[in-house]
Amino acid sequence: MKPSLKSFLGVYALIGLVNITAARGPNEEVSKMEKAFVAKDFSNLIGTPGFSDTLLTNHFKLYQGYVANTNTLLEKMAGLIGEGREKTPEFAEMKRRFGWEFNGMRLHEYFFANLGGKSLLTATDPLHDKLAKVFGSVENWQRDFKAAASMRGIGWVILYQDTLTGHLFNTWINEHDVGHPAGANPLLVMDVFEHAFITDYQLDRARYIEAFFAAINWAEVGKRVK
């Protein structure tokens, strides 16, 4: 019995549907990854003394760009994997770029979250004694941190806690994805890229540093101690 045109078209359509579904599979997985990370809302910082609304709004947009780029890289790398192109130069460069975008996202989240405070670190704060024990005094720690923040160049200054020993130390990070001490836990993060202060302070970084210290949310920093 010869197959009818109707049955032939039915089989052809079924094959086409299978092919479309198979092709759509990786894309469906990619779509799930498109919002692997969602930009956090830091609008509560608007009105923080020492930080103009314009500065903060522009900084939020910059941060949101890192979130978007992180998701885009995940999407594109998943697409290349789905196409069997994971050994291509395109995949390699995206994989190398991922650390820059992800850390740019996460460091800004740490930075914004440890702003908005209205009180100084007090002797009753558990972190006060930890800093004094390691640096000799809280004042010594502050001088060390501010000295790092005053160095020429752009980057980040981070108070880290070694998760193995509990030791505390300040570190200068030049690039988002380079120089982070392995296994260390960031407690206090300060952005010293020029976009973090130039709108309000031009090149007067010293005034920005003082504004930052006056706005530290020590309660948030304390939550990060392990």
Secondary structure, 3 states (H helix, E strand, C coil): CCCCHHHHHHHHHHHHHHHHHHHHHHHHHHHHHCCCCCCCCCHHHCCCCCCCHHHHHHHHHHHHHHHHHHHHHHHHHHHHHHCCCCCCHHHHHHHHHHHHHHHHHHHHHHHHHCECCCCCCCCCCHHHHHHHHHHCCHHHHHHHHHHHHCCCCCCEEEEEEECCCCCEEEEEECECCECCCCCEEEEEEEECCHHHCHHHHCCCHHHHHHHHHHCECHHHHHHCCC
